[in-house]
Amino acid sequence: MIIVGAGGHALEVYNEVINILNNEEEILFYDDQNISENEILGRKIIHNIKDIKTPQSFIIATGQPKVRKKLFYLFTDHNHIPVSLIAQSSIISSLGVYLGEAINIMAQVYVGPFTYVGRGTLINAKANIHHGSKIGEFCEIAPGAIISGNCKIGNEVFIGAGAIVLPNLTIEEGAIIGAGSVVTKNIPAHSIVKGVPAR
């Protein structure tokens, strides 16, 4: 298995992976940015995707929606196999939840009934996605963020740590919601908002 990324979030992903796999599978890291480091936690870091000779399973282990999307297609275009990570401490409703491929659901996340989480999305520690909400592809929901019921979040949206999205709202593609913000109205595509209420 390849953990795609070698920064702080990659270490959190690694911690969850080793809890699940019990070190039975070889784990490598991939980092095409910091090529001065060749090892992390005793595991090899690969810097060029061409050095991976046979198809491998991979987990995207970085934030930033556009980067997650780029890495997903880089690896799938080279015939590698995306897998999702769902932390053992997360709570996923058994009622009508759809989880796309290559997602990260980190520690103590709550995902409520009849929710949809799109491909490549990261829902970070202690975030909450409540009933009937739809999260698009390659989003990042930062730690402690709360998406209330029946919200629609577009593709490649970033919702900052501790932000709250009130019920029945739409946040369109590419929007950025600042940490600690309270979203009280619909947010247009590619907007950047922050504050209480978010403006």
Short mmCIF file of the C-alpha atoms (twelve columns), coordinates in Angstrom:
data_MODEL
# 
_entry.id   MODEL 
# 
loop_
_atom_site.group_PDB 
_atom_site.id 
_atom_site.type_symbol 
_atom_site.label_atom_id 
_atom_site.label_alt_id 
_atom_site.label_comp_id 
_atom_site.label_asym_id 
_atom_site.label_seq_id 
_atom_site.Cartn_x 
_atom_site.Cartn_y 
_atom_site.Cartn_z 
_atom_site.pdbx_PDB_model_num 
ATOM 1   C CA . MET A 1   0.000   0.000  0.000   1 
ATOM 2   C CA . ILE A 2   1.145   3.514  -0.818  1 
ATOM 3   C CA . ILE A 3   0.283   6.471  1.380   1 
ATOM 4   C CA . VAL A 4   0.232   9.379  -1.044  1 
ATOM 5   C CA . GLY A 5   1.721   12.234 0.926   1 
ATOM 6   C CA . ALA A 6   4.391   12.466 3.611   1 
ATOM 7   C CA . GLY A 7   3.299   15.427 5.736   1 
ATOM 8   C CA . GLY A 8   1.266   15.752 8.908   1 
ATOM 9   C CA . HIS A 9   -1.976  14.351 7.529   1 
ATOM 10  C CA . ALA A 10  -0.059  11.412 6.054   1 
ATOM 11  C CA . LEU A 11  1.156   10.547 9.560   1 
ATOM 12  C CA . GLU A 12  -2.438  10.551 10.819  1 
ATOM 13  C CA . VAL A 13  -3.432  8.296  7.918   1 
ATOM 14  C CA . TYR A 14  -0.456  6.017  8.607   1 
ATOM 15  C CA . ASN A 15  -1.493  5.721  12.257  1 
ATOM 16  C CA . GLU A 16  -4.966  4.536  11.216  1 
ATOM 17  C CA . VAL A 17  -3.585  2.215  8.516   1 
ATOM 18  C CA . ILE A 18  -1.239  0.379  10.854  1 
ATOM 19  C CA . ASN A 19  -4.108  -0.086 13.337  1 
ATOM 20  C CA . ILE A 20  -6.145  -1.745 10.594  1 
ATOM 21  C CA . LEU A 21  -3.410  -3.752 8.841   1 
ATOM 22  C CA . ASN A 22  -1.343  -4.726 11.907  1 
ATOM 23  C CA . ASN A 23  1.817   -4.297 9.793   1 
ATOM 24  C CA . GLU A 24  0.925   -7.307 7.638   1 
ATOM 25  C CA . GLU A 25  1.230   -5.366 4.382   1 
ATOM 26  C CA . GLU A 26  4.174   -3.356 3.067   1 
ATOM 27  C CA . ILE A 27  3.519   0.368  3.415   1 
ATOM 28  C CA . LEU A 28  5.340   3.014  1.386   1 
ATOM 29  C CA . PHE A 29  4.958   6.784  1.183   1 
ATOM 30  C CA . TYR A 30  4.870   8.936  -1.954  1 
ATOM 31  C CA . ASP A 31  6.072   12.556 -1.982  1 
ATOM 32  C CA . ASP A 32  7.020   14.381 -5.183  1 
ATOM 33  C CA . GLN A 33  7.734   17.685 -3.386  1 
ATOM 34  C CA . ASN A 34  10.316  17.084 -0.654  1 
ATOM 35  C CA . ILE A 35  12.840  14.894 -2.427  1 
ATOM 36  C CA . SER A 36  15.564  15.346 0.194   1 
ATOM 37  C CA . GLU A 37  13.893  12.821 2.511   1 
ATOM 38  C CA . ASN A 38  13.960  9.132  1.583   1 
ATOM 39  C CA . GLU A 39  12.384  7.610  4.671   1 
ATOM 40  C CA . ILE A 40  9.695   8.384  7.238   1 
ATOM 41  C CA . LEU A 41  9.037   6.270  10.335  1 
ATOM 42  C CA . GLY A 42  11.265  3.589  8.846   1 
ATOM 43  C CA . ARG A 43  9.201   3.419  5.653   1 
ATOM 44  C CA . LYS A 44  10.537  4.249  2.205   1 
ATOM 45  C CA . ILE A 45  9.438   7.449  0.461   1 
ATOM 46  C CA . ILE A 46  9.020   7.183  -3.314  1 
ATOM 47  C CA . HIS A 47  9.481   10.447 -5.232  1 
ATOM 48  C CA . ASN A 48  8.649   9.409  -8.792  1 
ATOM 49  C CA . ILE A 49  5.529   7.442  -9.673  1 
ATOM 50  C CA . LYS A 50  7.468   5.674  -12.446 1 
ATOM 51  C CA . ASP A 51  9.487   3.938  -9.723  1 
ATOM 52  C CA . ILE A 52  6.351   1.987  -8.751  1 
ATOM 53  C CA . LYS A 53  6.605   -0.930 -11.184 1 
ATOM 54  C CA . THR A 54  3.422   -2.876 -10.449 1 
ATOM 55  C CA . PRO A 55  -0.117  -1.707 -9.617  1 
ATOM 56  C CA . GLN A 56  -0.509  -0.921 -5.921  1 
ATOM 57  C CA . SER A 57  -3.363  0.128  -3.685  1 
ATOM 58  C CA . PHE A 58  -3.097  3.738  -2.530  1 
ATOM 59  C CA . ILE A 59  -4.638  6.142  -0.028  1 
ATOM 60  C CA . ILE A 60  -4.568  9.888  -0.655  1 
ATOM 61  C CA . ALA A 61  -3.083  11.390 2.503   1 
ATOM 62  C CA . THR A 62  -3.016  15.115 1.960   1 
ATOM 63  C CA . GLY A 63  -5.499  17.922 2.320   1 
ATOM 64  C CA . GLN A 64  -6.224  20.668 -0.229  1 
ATOM 65  C CA . PRO A 65  -8.985  19.695 -2.646  1 
ATOM 66  C CA . LYS A 66  -7.117  20.447 -5.875  1 
ATOM 67  C CA . VAL A 67  -4.068  18.476 -4.708  1 
ATOM 68  C CA . ARG A 68  -6.226  15.504 -3.703  1 
ATOM 69  C CA . LYS A 69  -7.837  15.503 -7.138  1 
ATOM 70  C CA . LYS A 70  -4.491  15.789 -8.959  1 
ATOM 71  C CA . LEU A 71  -2.975  12.909 -6.978  1 
ATOM 72  C CA . PHE A 72  -6.042  10.709 -7.444  1 
ATOM 73  C CA . TYR A 73  -5.813  10.990 -11.226 1 
ATOM 74  C CA . LEU A 74  -2.019  10.693 -11.260 1 
ATOM 75  C CA . PHE A 75  -2.242  7.334  -9.520  1 
ATOM 76  C CA . THR A 76  -5.329  5.969  -11.273 1 
ATOM 77  C CA . ASP A 77  -3.880  6.971  -14.671 1 
ATOM 78  C CA . HIS A 78  -0.928  4.713  -13.768 1 
ATOM 79  C CA . ASN A 79  -3.310  1.816  -12.987 1 
ATOM 80  C CA . HIS A 80  -3.002  2.023  -9.213  1 
ATOM 81  C CA . ILE A 81  -6.018  1.121  -7.116  1 
ATOM 82  C CA . PRO A 82  -7.688  3.738  -4.876  1 
ATOM 83  C CA . VAL A 83  -8.841  2.655  -1.451  1 
ATOM 84  C CA . SER A 84  -10.688 4.511  1.269   1 
ATOM 85  C CA . LEU A 85  -9.672  4.912  4.875   1 
ATOM 86  C CA . ILE A 86  -12.390 4.879  7.524   1 
ATOM 87  C CA . ALA A 87  -11.034 5.260  11.054  1 
ATOM 88  C CA . GLN A 88  -12.183 2.628  13.509  1 
ATOM 89  C CA . SER A 89  -13.430 5.324  15.909  1 
ATOM 90  C CA . SER A 90  -15.684 6.998  13.343  1 
ATOM 91  C CA . ILE A 91  -19.463 6.480  13.410  1 
ATOM 92  C CA . ILE A 92  -21.146 5.867  10.044  1 
ATOM 93  C CA . SER A 93  -24.929 5.479  9.997   1 
ATOM 94  C CA . SER A 94  -26.249 2.195  8.651   1 
ATOM 95  C CA . LEU A 95  -29.133 4.015  6.957   1 
ATOM 96  C CA . GLY A 96  -28.682 4.988  3.315   1 
ATOM 97  C CA . VAL A 97  -25.111 6.327  3.424   1 
ATOM 98  C CA . TYR A 98  -23.113 6.455  0.179   1 
ATOM 99  C CA . LEU A 99  -19.321 6.671  0.451   1 
ATOM 100 C CA . GLY A 100 -17.328 7.278  -2.743  1 
ATOM 101 C CA . GLU A 101 -13.946 5.787  -3.507  1 
ATOM 102 C CA . ALA A 102 -10.638 7.152  -2.193  1 
ATOM 103 C CA . ILE A 103 -12.123 8.994  0.786   1 
ATOM 104 C CA . ASN A 104 -10.552 9.618  4.203   1 
ATOM 105 C CA . ILE A 105 -12.877 9.523  7.191   1 
ATOM 106 C CA . MET A 106 -10.657 10.224 10.155  1 
ATOM 107 C CA . ALA A 107 -10.940 9.671  13.913  1 
ATOM 108 C CA . GLN A 108 -14.238 10.332 15.707  1 
ATOM 109 C CA . VAL A 109 -16.111 11.538 12.624  1 
ATOM 110 C CA . TYR A 110 -19.896 11.237 12.558  1 
ATOM 111 C CA . VAL A 111 -21.725 10.599 9.263   1 
ATOM 112 C CA . GLY A 112 -25.505 10.580 9.632   1 
ATOM 113 C CA . PRO A 113 -28.335 8.806  7.806   1 
ATOM 114 C CA . PHE A 114 -28.962 9.258  4.086   1 
ATOM 115 C CA . THR A 115 -25.766 11.202 3.464   1 
ATOM 116 C CA . TYR A 116 -23.546 11.141 0.398   1 
ATOM 117 C CA . VAL A 117 -19.774 11.604 0.440   1 
ATOM 118 C CA . GLY A 118 -18.183 12.007 -2.980  1 
ATOM 119 C CA . ARG A 119 -15.012 10.501 -4.349  1 
ATOM 120 C CA . GLY A 120 -11.687 11.673 -2.962  1 
ATOM 121 C CA . THR A 121 -13.121 13.692 -0.072  1 
ATOM 122 C CA . LEU A 122 -11.372 14.108 3.290   1 
ATOM 123 C CA . ILE A 123 -13.533 14.366 6.402   1 
ATOM 124 C CA . ASN A 124 -11.073 15.142 9.155   1 
ATOM 125 C CA . ALA A 125 -11.118 14.313 12.872  1 
ATOM 126 C CA . LYS A 126 -14.286 15.037 14.873  1 
ATOM 127 C CA . ALA A 127 -16.160 16.538 11.905  1 
ATOM 128 C CA . ASN A 128 -19.910 15.886 11.658  1 
ATOM 129 C CA . ILE A 129 -21.987 15.359 8.509   1 
ATOM 130 C CA . HIS A 130 -25.667 15.274 9.425   1 
ATOM 131 C CA . HIS A 131 -28.684 13.578 7.834   1 
ATOM 132 C CA . GLY A 132 -29.508 14.076 4.191   1 
ATOM 133 C CA . SER A 133 -26.400 16.109 3.363   1 
ATOM 134 C CA . LYS A 134 -24.431 15.642 0.156   1 
ATOM 135 C CA . ILE A 135 -20.685 16.298 0.049   1 
ATOM 136 C CA . GLY A 136 -19.131 16.585 -3.409  1 
ATOM 137 C CA . GLU A 137 -15.896 15.159 -4.788  1 
ATOM 138 C CA . PHE A 138 -12.404 16.070 -3.547  1 
ATOM 139 C CA . CYS A 139 -13.611 18.255 -0.683  1 
ATOM 140 C CA . GLU A 140 -11.770 18.865 2.561   1 
ATOM 141 C CA . ILE A 141 -13.871 19.081 5.715   1 
ATOM 142 C CA . ALA A 142 -11.390 20.181 8.388   1 
ATOM 143 C CA . PRO A 143 -11.314 18.987 12.019  1 
ATOM 144 C CA . GLY A 144 -14.384 19.738 14.085  1 
ATOM 145 C CA . ALA A 145 -16.459 21.203 11.247  1 
ATOM 146 C CA . ILE A 146 -20.207 20.601 11.388  1 
ATOM 147 C CA . ILE A 147 -22.362 20.191 8.286   1 
ATOM 148 C CA . SER A 148 -25.978 20.352 9.467   1 
ATOM 149 C CA . GLY A 149 -28.839 18.391 7.925   1 
ATOM 150 C CA . ASN A 150 -29.828 18.541 4.268   1 
ATOM 151 C CA . CYS A 151 -26.879 20.623 3.070   1 
ATOM 152 C CA . LYS A 152 -25.350 20.406 -0.398  1 
ATOM 153 C CA . ILE A 153 -21.602 20.896 -0.673  1 
ATOM 154 C CA . GLY A 154 -20.153 21.161 -4.181  1 
ATOM 155 C CA . ASN A 155 -16.971 19.625 -5.532  1 
ATOM 156 C CA . GLU A 156 -13.549 20.821 -4.299  1 
ATOM 157 C CA . VAL A 157 -14.951 22.825 -1.380  1 
ATOM 158 C CA . PHE A 158 -12.783 23.536 1.675   1 
ATOM 159 C CA . ILE A 159 -14.551 23.944 5.021   1 
ATOM 160 C CA . GLY A 160 -12.202 25.138 7.767   1 
ATOM 161 C CA . ALA A 161 -11.701 23.768 11.251  1 
ATOM 162 C CA . GLY A 162 -14.640 24.280 13.571  1 
ATOM 163 C CA . ALA A 163 -16.847 25.884 10.915  1 
ATOM 164 C CA . ILE A 164 -20.606 25.334 11.123  1 
ATOM 165 C CA . VAL A 165 -22.919 25.122 8.116   1 
ATOM 166 C CA . LEU A 166 -26.532 25.609 9.155   1 
ATOM 167 C CA . PRO A 167 -29.298 23.312 7.790   1 
ATOM 168 C CA . ASN A 168 -30.602 23.261 4.213   1 
ATOM 169 C CA . LEU A 169 -27.795 25.372 2.717   1 
ATOM 170 C CA . THR A 170 -25.795 25.005 -0.496  1 
ATOM 171 C CA . ILE A 171 -22.080 25.721 -0.807  1 
ATOM 172 C CA . GLU A 172 -21.152 25.680 -4.467  1 
ATOM 173 C CA . GLU A 173 -18.035 24.289 -6.148  1 
ATOM 174 C CA . GLY A 174 -14.610 25.524 -5.121  1 
ATOM 175 C CA . ALA A 175 -15.775 27.708 -2.218  1 
ATOM 176 C CA . ILE A 176 -13.549 28.217 0.826   1 
ATOM 177 C CA . ILE A 177 -15.093 28.573 4.292   1 
ATOM 178 C CA . GLY A 178 -12.768 30.011 6.942   1 
ATOM 179 C CA . ALA A 179 -12.071 28.281 10.244  1 
ATOM 180 C CA . GLY A 180 -14.652 28.956 12.933  1 
ATOM 181 C CA . SER A 181 -17.133 30.491 10.511  1 
ATOM 182 C CA . VAL A 182 -20.889 30.087 10.787  1 
ATOM 183 C CA . VAL A 183 -22.507 29.766 7.371   1 
ATOM 184 C CA . THR A 184 -26.059 31.126 7.448   1 
ATOM 185 C CA . LYS A 185 -26.815 31.480 3.730   1 
ATOM 186 C CA . ASN A 186 -25.966 29.826 0.412   1 
ATOM 187 C CA . ILE A 187 -22.390 30.394 -0.788  1 
ATOM 188 C CA . PRO A 188 -21.650 30.914 -4.510  1 
ATOM 189 C CA . ALA A 189 -18.985 28.971 -6.385  1 
ATOM 190 C CA . HIS A 190 -15.336 29.918 -5.753  1 
ATOM 191 C CA . SER A 191 -16.230 32.357 -2.968  1 
ATOM 192 C CA . ILE A 192 -14.036 32.845 0.093   1 
ATOM 193 C CA . VAL A 193 -16.027 33.582 3.257   1 
ATOM 194 C CA . LYS A 194 -15.232 33.798 6.956   1 
ATOM 195 C CA . GLY A 195 -16.645 35.048 10.220  1 
ATOM 196 C CA . VAL A 196 -19.851 34.847 12.236  1 
ATOM 197 C CA . PRO A 197 -21.955 35.007 10.197  1 
ATOM 198 C CA . ALA A 198 -19.734 34.079 7.261   1 
ATOM 199 C CA . ARG A 199 -19.373 36.899 4.696   1 
# 
